[in-house]
Amino acid sequence: MLEKPYTFLVGTYSHLDALAHQPYAPKPGQGIYSMTLETDLSLSYNEVTTSMNPAVLIPHPDSKHMYAILETIQDEGTIERYSVDGSSTLALQDSFKASGRSTCYLALSPSRDCAIVINYWDAIIDVCAVDNDGKLSPPHQSFKQFYRPEDQWRQVKTREDHWENRQVGPHAHCAHFWNDWVFIPDLGENAVFQYRYDQQTKTLKHETHIEFEAGSGPRHMEMHPELDICYISNELFNTVCVARLDSSDNATTKARLIPFQYESTIDERDKTSYVSEIKLSPDAKYLYVSNRGDNSIATFKVQEDGSLSRIGLTPTGGKFPRHFAITPCGNAVIASNQDSGNIRVFERDIESGQLSATDHMFEVPAPCYIRFLGT
């Protein structure tokens, strides 16, 4: 049970044929659904804001604005900026046009005056200035990310080509600021790229890349709030990599991310499944990873040195859990079962980290992202 209700947003896929992947949801969504998680863990619907494939929802730290990243391979991506009032009603303020397709991530700099935009399909990285209200300026730096010689990779041409050849070319996935550096995992290049971030010019300078196990497919990262540790999900191997972060000898160019542990997110390693969301609990004592195909959420206990021990595997009660979110208080989790067209609530024991499915489910067509407002 919760001490207070929480308002949250659900992004849905509205145009399935415009995506790099192929959702098998019973029907498409309409855009961004505003909902409330009540104190008894039941769900209620508020309203929907029409939008085309709002695949990722990122609130601005001012709690007054929210970015919706619209995913498509048919054209360059768009990021819509909304204002958010106290009742979670969204009002469109403006939109930003990215330089690449299948736009999938936005990372704000610690000073909030710069943003890195990731375009998955063609691994194009955009860097742009951000004003005090969160408005994105046109990119002042844009480049394609890869390390293989250009004659050793190719750009996928169609969705079917992409499904069969996930690693024939680069596919950047997300970006994370850490001290003077930015890390960008690339599923196609099978590496995490490391850049030096210049706060004055708001630009990235490539330093090196950290290669991962062949075929693993680095996807997303989660940074530990207290330890110099990060966690990288490997989509194609269904593993989590634990890596140390090294800030020593600041002026030296060297790898700042050093992998030292790989843990499986499922029991049957040969099963067809793909890691999706990765997230630490609010107290950073547990790490959770959702598995699309195994249709589960893996629970890991974070040890004192930051290493992981898997302690649970909870079915999500639906197909293809693309995303999940933990309440700010840590007492509940909501998972989005993309191909079942529903979201489901789980109770979370703060002490043990274990998840327990509730009977509270709600039909939402093709849900792909969940975000609590103010987080």
DRENVEX-301411 format. One record per residue (C-alpha): residue number from 1; residue in one letter; x, y, z. Coordinates in steps of 0.02 Angstrom, whole numbers, plus 50000, padded with zeros to 5 digits. Layout:
BEGIN
+-----+------+-------+-------+-------+
| seq | type |  east | north |    up |
+-----+------+-------+-------+-------+
| NUM |    A |     X |     Y |     Z |
...
+-----+------+-------+-------+-------+
END
This chain:
BEGIN
+-----+------+-------+-------+-------+
| seq | type |  east | north |    up |
+-----+------+-------+-------+-------+
|   1 |    M | 50000 | 50000 | 50000 |
|   2 |    L | 50052 | 50180 | 49971 |
|   3 |    E | 50045 | 50332 | 50084 |
|   4 |    K | 49985 | 50439 | 49939 |
|   5 |    P | 49930 | 50416 | 49758 |
|   6 |    Y | 50052 | 50444 | 49615 |
|   7 |    T | 50016 | 50516 | 49445 |
|   8 |    F | 50113 | 50438 | 49302 |
|   9 |    L | 50121 | 50440 | 49112 |
|  10 |    V | 50119 | 50293 | 48992 |
|  11 |    G | 50194 | 50310 | 48819 |
|  12 |    T | 50114 | 50199 | 48686 |
|  13 |    Y | 50156 | 50149 | 48508 |
|  14 |    S | 50027 | 50225 | 48391 |
|  15 |    H | 50108 | 50189 | 48221 |
|  16 |    L | 50178 | 50012 | 48229 |
|  17 |    D | 50244 | 50007 | 48050 |
|  18 |    A | 50356 | 50157 | 48081 |
|  19 |    L | 50463 | 50067 | 48210 |
|  20 |    A | 50630 | 49979 | 48191 |
|  21 |    H | 50556 | 49831 | 48285 |
|  22 |    Q | 50387 | 49747 | 48265 |
|  23 |    P | 50268 | 49756 | 48412 |
|  24 |    Y | 50135 | 49621 | 48414 |
|  25 |    A | 50014 | 49719 | 48520 |
|  26 |    P | 49829 | 49683 | 48487 |
|  27 |    K | 49802 | 49865 | 48437 |
|  28 |    P | 49900 | 50028 | 48431 |
|  29 |    G | 49892 | 50163 | 48563 |
|  30 |    Q | 49845 | 50345 | 48542 |
|  31 |    G | 49992 | 50432 | 48624 |
|  32 |    I | 50029 | 50478 | 48804 |
|  33 |    Y | 49908 | 50414 | 48936 |
|  34 |    S | 49896 | 50502 | 49103 |
|  35 |    M | 49851 | 50386 | 49246 |
|  36 |    T | 49849 | 50376 | 49435 |
|  37 |    L | 49914 | 50239 | 49548 |
|  38 |    E | 49798 | 50244 | 49699 |
|  39 |    T | 49850 | 50208 | 49879 |
|  40 |    D | 49773 | 50033 | 49869 |
|  41 |    L | 49878 | 50001 | 49710 |
|  42 |    S | 49728 | 50010 | 49594 |
|  43 |    L | 49743 | 50106 | 49432 |
|  44 |    S | 49634 | 50245 | 49363 |
|  45 |    Y | 49634 | 50332 | 49195 |
|  46 |    N | 49643 | 50522 | 49179 |
|  47 |    E | 49664 | 50575 | 48998 |
|  48 |    V | 49764 | 50545 | 48839 |
|  49 |    T | 49871 | 50665 | 48738 |
|  50 |    T | 49878 | 50616 | 48555 |
|  51 |    S | 50056 | 50589 | 48494 |
|  52 |    M | 50147 | 50482 | 48365 |
|  53 |    N | 50249 | 50342 | 48447 |
|  54 |    P | 50302 | 50430 | 48609 |
|  55 |    A | 50428 | 50294 | 48649 |
|  56 |    V | 50524 | 50381 | 48789 |
|  57 |    L | 50462 | 50510 | 48915 |
|  58 |    I | 50590 | 50615 | 49008 |
|  59 |    P | 50536 | 50747 | 49134 |
|  60 |    H | 50642 | 50903 | 49147 |
|  61 |    P | 50717 | 50927 | 49322 |
|  62 |    D | 50611 | 51085 | 49345 |
|  63 |    S | 50457 | 50970 | 49357 |
|  64 |    K | 50366 | 51092 | 49243 |
|  65 |    H | 50412 | 51017 | 49076 |
|  66 |    M | 50424 | 50846 | 48997 |
|  67 |    Y | 50506 | 50780 | 48837 |
|  68 |    A | 50420 | 50649 | 48730 |
|  69 |    I | 50535 | 50563 | 48606 |
|  70 |    L | 50440 | 50509 | 48451 |
|  71 |    E | 50514 | 50353 | 48372 |
|  72 |    T | 50510 | 50320 | 48184 |
|  73 |    I | 50625 | 50252 | 48049 |
|  74 |    Q | 50525 | 50335 | 47911 |
|  75 |    D | 50597 | 50507 | 47946 |
|  76 |    E | 50712 | 50598 | 48065 |
|  77 |    G | 50648 | 50588 | 48242 |
|  78 |    T | 50555 | 50723 | 48339 |
|  79 |    I | 50560 | 50772 | 48522 |
|  80 |    E | 50406 | 50861 | 48587 |
|  81 |    R | 50420 | 50973 | 48740 |
|  82 |    Y | 50265 | 50986 | 48849 |
|  83 |    S | 50223 | 51091 | 48999 |
|  84 |    V | 50148 | 50991 | 49143 |
|  85 |    D | 50024 | 51062 | 49267 |
|  86 |    G | 49982 | 50995 | 49439 |
|  87 |    S | 49848 | 50879 | 49372 |
|  88 |    S | 49968 | 50801 | 49245 |
|  89 |    T | 49884 | 50886 | 49097 |
|  90 |    L | 50008 | 50907 | 48955 |
|  91 |    A | 50018 | 51061 | 48842 |
|  92 |    L | 50132 | 51055 | 48690 |
|  93 |    Q | 50259 | 51197 | 48690 |
|  94 |    D | 50372 | 51159 | 48542 |
|  95 |    S | 50463 | 51019 | 48451 |
|  96 |    F | 50642 | 50978 | 48405 |
|  97 |    K | 50697 | 50890 | 48245 |
|  98 |    A | 50837 | 50764 | 48265 |
|  99 |    S | 50971 | 50725 | 48135 |
| 100 |    G | 50939 | 50538 | 48132 |
| 101 |    R | 50802 | 50407 | 48134 |
| 102 |    S | 50729 | 50302 | 48274 |
| 103 |    T | 50769 | 50436 | 48403 |
| 104 |    C | 50770 | 50347 | 48571 |
| 105 |    Y | 50855 | 50447 | 48709 |
| 106 |    L | 50891 | 50619 | 48779 |
| 107 |    A | 51018 | 50656 | 48916 |
| 108 |    L | 51030 | 50827 | 48999 |
| 109 |    S | 51198 | 50887 | 49062 |
| 110 |    P | 51217 | 50912 | 49251 |
| 111 |    S | 51203 | 51100 | 49224 |
| 112 |    R | 51045 | 51074 | 49118 |
| 113 |    D | 51110 | 51187 | 48979 |
| 114 |    C | 51154 | 51050 | 48855 |
| 115 |    A | 51070 | 50892 | 48790 |
| 116 |    I | 51132 | 50739 | 48698 |
| 117 |    V | 51004 | 50660 | 48582 |
| 118 |    I | 51029 | 50479 | 48526 |
| 119 |    N | 50963 | 50416 | 48359 |
| 120 |    Y | 50967 | 50225 | 48362 |
| 121 |    W | 50939 | 50176 | 48180 |
| 122 |    D | 51090 | 50266 | 48106 |
| 123 |    A | 51190 | 50295 | 48267 |
| 124 |    I | 51189 | 50483 | 48245 |
| 125 |    I | 51228 | 50584 | 48401 |
| 126 |    D | 51158 | 50761 | 48415 |
| 127 |    V | 51221 | 50888 | 48542 |
| 128 |    C | 51117 | 51045 | 48571 |
| 129 |    A | 51102 | 51191 | 48691 |
| 130 |    V | 50955 | 51200 | 48812 |
| 131 |    D | 50878 | 51359 | 48882 |
| 132 |    N | 50811 | 51388 | 49058 |
| 133 |    D | 50639 | 51320 | 49012 |
| 134 |    G | 50711 | 51163 | 48935 |
| 135 |    K | 50690 | 51215 | 48753 |
| 136 |    L | 50811 | 51124 | 48638 |
| 137 |    S | 50908 | 51225 | 48510 |
| 138 |    P | 50955 | 51151 | 48340 |
| 139 |    P | 51107 | 51035 | 48353 |
| 140 |    H | 51275 | 51123 | 48354 |
| 141 |    Q | 51367 | 50956 | 48346 |
| 142 |    S | 51310 | 50801 | 48254 |
| 143 |    F | 51409 | 50646 | 48208 |
| 144 |    K | 51393 | 50461 | 48170 |
| 145 |    Q | 51461 | 50344 | 48303 |
| 146 |    F | 51564 | 50191 | 48252 |
| 147 |    Y | 51738 | 50118 | 48274 |
| 148 |    R | 51746 | 49982 | 48141 |
| 149 |    P | 51826 | 50034 | 47975 |
| 150 |    E | 51689 | 50096 | 47859 |
| 151 |    D | 51713 | 49950 | 47739 |
| 152 |    Q | 51677 | 49828 | 47881 |
| 153 |    W | 51501 | 49884 | 47924 |
| 154 |    R | 51343 | 49938 | 47833 |
| 155 |    Q | 51185 | 50032 | 47871 |
| 156 |    V | 51032 | 49921 | 47882 |
| 157 |    K | 50903 | 49966 | 47750 |
| 158 |    T | 50737 | 49893 | 47806 |
| 159 |    R | 50655 | 49830 | 47965 |
| 160 |    E | 50674 | 49650 | 47907 |
| 161 |    D | 50859 | 49681 | 47874 |
| 162 |    H | 50876 | 49754 | 48049 |
| 163 |    W | 50787 | 49607 | 48132 |
| 164 |    E | 50908 | 49481 | 48055 |
| 165 |    N | 51065 | 49588 | 48067 |
| 166 |    R | 51068 | 49682 | 48231 |
| 167 |    Q | 51256 | 49706 | 48231 |
| 168 |    V | 51307 | 49733 | 48050 |
| 169 |    G | 51314 | 49920 | 48084 |
| 170 |    P | 51311 | 50042 | 48231 |
| 171 |    H | 51155 | 50070 | 48337 |
| 172 |    A | 51182 | 50194 | 48479 |
| 173 |    H | 51059 | 50174 | 48623 |
| 174 |    C | 51077 | 50301 | 48764 |
| 175 |    A | 51196 | 50429 | 48843 |
| 176 |    H | 51254 | 50460 | 49021 |
| 177 |    F | 51355 | 50604 | 49093 |
| 178 |    W | 51483 | 50559 | 49227 |
| 179 |    N | 51608 | 50687 | 49292 |
| 180 |    D | 51702 | 50751 | 49138 |
| 181 |    W | 51644 | 50611 | 49025 |
| 182 |    V | 51495 | 50546 | 48929 |
| 183 |    F | 51464 | 50361 | 48897 |
| 184 |    I | 51359 | 50303 | 48749 |
| 185 |    P | 51321 | 50115 | 48733 |
| 186 |    D | 51307 | 50050 | 48555 |
| 187 |    L | 51216 | 49886 | 48525 |
| 188 |    G | 51278 | 49871 | 48346 |
| 189 |    E | 51461 | 49909 | 48380 |
| 190 |    N | 51457 | 49802 | 48536 |
| 191 |    A | 51543 | 49934 | 48640 |
| 192 |    V | 51522 | 50081 | 48757 |
| 193 |    F | 51595 | 50239 | 48682 |
| 194 |    Q | 51683 | 50364 | 48795 |
| 195 |    Y | 51687 | 50551 | 48760 |
| 196 |    R | 51764 | 50698 | 48851 |
| 197 |    Y | 51631 | 50832 | 48880 |
| 198 |    D | 51685 | 51014 | 48864 |
| 199 |    Q | 51568 | 51118 | 48973 |
| 200 |    Q | 51621 | 51281 | 48891 |
| 201 |    T | 51589 | 51234 | 48711 |
| 202 |    K | 51457 | 51102 | 48752 |
| 203 |    T | 51539 | 50976 | 48636 |
| 204 |    L | 51597 | 50796 | 48642 |
| 205 |    K | 51772 | 50735 | 48599 |
| 206 |    H | 51793 | 50550 | 48567 |
| 207 |    E | 51924 | 50470 | 48679 |
| 208 |    T | 51903 | 50282 | 48666 |
| 209 |    H | 51779 | 50139 | 48664 |
| 210 |    I | 51763 | 49990 | 48781 |
| 211 |    E | 51724 | 49830 | 48686 |
| 212 |    F | 51602 | 49707 | 48764 |
| 213 |    E | 51582 | 49520 | 48741 |
| 214 |    A | 51555 | 49483 | 48557 |
| 215 |    G | 51369 | 49475 | 48519 |
| 216 |    S | 51312 | 49544 | 48687 |
| 217 |    G | 51235 | 49708 | 48626 |
| 218 |    P | 51254 | 49844 | 48760 |
| 219 |    R | 51088 | 49936 | 48776 |
| 220 |    H | 51058 | 50044 | 48930 |
| 221 |    M | 51156 | 50101 | 49082 |
| 222 |    E | 51116 | 50141 | 49262 |
| 223 |    M | 51238 | 50242 | 49369 |
| 224 |    H | 51255 | 50204 | 49554 |
| 225 |    P | 51219 | 50365 | 49653 |
| 226 |    E | 51357 | 50338 | 49783 |
| 227 |    L | 51484 | 50213 | 49715 |
| 228 |    D | 51594 | 50235 | 49561 |
| 229 |    I | 51499 | 50092 | 49483 |
| 230 |    C | 51382 | 50077 | 49335 |
| 231 |    Y | 51272 | 49938 | 49266 |
| 232 |    I | 51252 | 49902 | 49080 |
| 233 |    S | 51115 | 49791 | 49012 |
| 234 |    N | 51163 | 49679 | 48866 |
| 235 |    E | 51008 | 49657 | 48760 |
| 236 |    L | 51063 | 49510 | 48652 |
| 237 |    F | 51149 | 49407 | 48788 |
| 238 |    N | 51022 | 49439 | 48928 |
| 239 |    T | 51158 | 49492 | 49048 |
| 240 |    V | 51201 | 49639 | 49159 |
| 241 |    C | 51380 | 49700 | 49160 |
| 242 |    V | 51447 | 49781 | 49319 |
| 243 |    A | 51587 | 49905 | 49284 |
| 244 |    R | 51700 | 50015 | 49390 |
| 245 |    L | 51715 | 50199 | 49347 |
| 246 |    D | 51889 | 50277 | 49355 |
| 247 |    S | 51912 | 50465 | 49376 |
| 248 |    S | 52097 | 50460 | 49417 |
| 249 |    D | 52228 | 50557 | 49316 |
| 250 |    N | 52097 | 50670 | 49240 |
| 251 |    A | 52207 | 50734 | 49099 |
| 252 |    T | 52252 | 50559 | 49040 |
| 253 |    T | 52157 | 50478 | 48898 |
| 254 |    K | 52112 | 50302 | 48955 |
| 255 |    A | 51960 | 50192 | 48977 |
| 256 |    R | 51857 | 50258 | 49121 |
| 257 |    L | 51736 | 50110 | 49122 |
| 258 |    I | 51809 | 49941 | 49173 |
| 259 |    P | 51691 | 49789 | 49166 |
| 260 |    F | 51720 | 49660 | 49303 |
| 261 |    Q | 51560 | 49556 | 49319 |
| 262 |    Y | 51426 | 49484 | 49204 |
| 263 |    E | 51265 | 49412 | 49277 |
| 264 |    S | 51123 | 49328 | 49182 |
| 265 |    T | 50949 | 49405 | 49190 |
| 266 |    I | 50858 | 49242 | 49150 |
| 267 |    D | 50874 | 49057 | 49195 |
| 268 |    E | 50877 | 48985 | 49019 |
| 269 |    R | 51021 | 49074 | 48931 |
| 270 |    D | 50974 | 48999 | 48761 |
| 271 |    K | 50795 | 49060 | 48770 |
| 272 |    T | 50742 | 49194 | 48646 |
| 273 |    S | 50729 | 49348 | 48754 |
| 274 |    Y | 50792 | 49527 | 48752 |
| 275 |    V | 50840 | 49634 | 48900 |
| 276 |    S | 50749 | 49800 | 48904 |
| 277 |    E | 50737 | 49919 | 49054 |
| 278 |    I | 50867 | 49925 | 49193 |
| 279 |    K | 50839 | 50024 | 49353 |
| 280 |    L | 50903 | 50041 | 49531 |
| 281 |    S | 50784 | 50051 | 49678 |
| 282 |    P | 50771 | 50224 | 49760 |
| 283 |    D | 50891 | 50168 | 49897 |
| 284 |    A | 51010 | 50088 | 49768 |
| 285 |    K | 51009 | 49923 | 49865 |
| 286 |    Y | 50927 | 49824 | 49724 |
| 287 |    L | 50936 | 49824 | 49534 |
| 288 |    Y | 50794 | 49770 | 49420 |
| 289 |    V | 50798 | 49717 | 49237 |
| 290 |    S | 50651 | 49671 | 49125 |
| 291 |    N | 50661 | 49528 | 49000 |
| 292 |    R | 50561 | 49532 | 48838 |
| 293 |    G | 50525 | 49353 | 48789 |
| 294 |    D | 50556 | 49275 | 48959 |
| 295 |    N | 50422 | 49402 | 49011 |
| 296 |    S | 50495 | 49433 | 49182 |
| 297 |    I | 50584 | 49558 | 49293 |
| 298 |    A | 50749 | 49501 | 49369 |
| 299 |    T | 50795 | 49562 | 49543 |
| 300 |    F | 50977 | 49584 | 49595 |
| 301 |    K | 51045 | 49628 | 49766 |
| 302 |    V | 51181 | 49761 | 49760 |
| 303 |    Q | 51330 | 49710 | 49867 |
| 304 |    E | 51439 | 49833 | 49964 |
| 305 |    D | 51566 | 49839 | 49822 |
| 306 |    G | 51430 | 49866 | 49693 |
| 307 |    S | 51433 | 49689 | 49625 |
| 308 |    L | 51269 | 49596 | 49596 |
| 309 |    S | 51185 | 49437 | 49653 |
| 310 |    R | 51022 | 49385 | 49569 |
| 311 |    I | 50892 | 49343 | 49702 |
| 312 |    G | 50728 | 49339 | 49606 |
| 313 |    L | 50640 | 49320 | 49438 |
| 314 |    T | 50459 | 49379 | 49435 |
| 315 |    P | 50339 | 49347 | 49289 |
| 316 |    T | 50256 | 49507 | 49228 |
| 317 |    G | 50092 | 49421 | 49186 |
| 318 |    G | 50100 | 49480 | 49006 |
| 319 |    K | 50203 | 49479 | 48848 |
| 320 |    F | 50356 | 49583 | 48806 |
| 321 |    P | 50381 | 49696 | 48959 |
| 322 |    R | 50469 | 49837 | 48870 |
| 323 |    H | 50478 | 49953 | 49019 |
| 324 |    F | 50439 | 49970 | 49204 |
| 325 |    A | 50446 | 50106 | 49336 |
| 326 |    I | 50469 | 50105 | 49524 |
| 327 |    T | 50366 | 50224 | 49631 |
| 328 |    P | 50468 | 50364 | 49713 |
| 329 |    C | 50433 | 50285 | 49883 |
| 330 |    G | 50495 | 50117 | 49820 |
| 331 |    N | 50341 | 50018 | 49875 |
| 332 |    A | 50272 | 49973 | 49704 |
| 333 |    V | 50323 | 49936 | 49524 |
| 334 |    I | 50220 | 49956 | 49366 |
| 335 |    A | 50269 | 49851 | 49213 |
| 336 |    S | 50213 | 49884 | 49034 |
| 337 |    N | 50171 | 49724 | 48941 |
| 338 |    Q | 50186 | 49791 | 48764 |
| 339 |    D | 50118 | 49642 | 48667 |
| 340 |    S | 49977 | 49605 | 48789 |
| 341 |    G | 49912 | 49783 | 48788 |
| 342 |    N | 49912 | 49807 | 48976 |
| 343 |    I | 50008 | 49873 | 49125 |
| 344 |    R | 50022 | 49779 | 49290 |
| 345 |    V | 50059 | 49831 | 49469 |
| 346 |    F | 50179 | 49739 | 49585 |
| 347 |    E | 50206 | 49765 | 49770 |
| 348 |    R | 50388 | 49786 | 49817 |
| 349 |    D | 50461 | 49737 | 49985 |
| 350 |    I | 50587 | 49874 | 50024 |
| 351 |    E | 50690 | 49764 | 50140 |
| 352 |    S | 50704 | 49607 | 50034 |
| 353 |    G | 50685 | 49689 | 49863 |
| 354 |    Q | 50563 | 49554 | 49808 |
| 355 |    L | 50416 | 49589 | 49693 |
| 356 |    S | 50241 | 49516 | 49715 |
| 357 |    A | 50112 | 49526 | 49577 |
| 358 |    T | 49945 | 49606 | 49620 |
| 359 |    D | 49779 | 49585 | 49532 |
| 360 |    H | 49785 | 49767 | 49478 |
| 361 |    M | 49800 | 49776 | 49289 |
| 362 |    F | 49739 | 49904 | 49164 |
| 363 |    E | 49716 | 49890 | 48976 |
| 364 |    V | 49829 | 50013 | 48885 |
| 365 |    P | 49862 | 49978 | 48700 |
| 366 |    A | 50045 | 49947 | 48652 |
| 367 |    P | 50121 | 50021 | 48811 |
| 368 |    C | 50307 | 50054 | 48791 |
| 369 |    Y | 50360 | 50174 | 48929 |
| 370 |    I | 50307 | 50223 | 49106 |
| 371 |    R | 50363 | 50378 | 49198 |
| 372 |    F | 50310 | 50446 | 49365 |
| 373 |    L | 50301 | 50635 | 49362 |
| 374 |    G | 50429 | 50725 | 49468 |
| 375 |    T | 50560 | 50586 | 49447 |
+-----+------+-------+-------+-------+
END
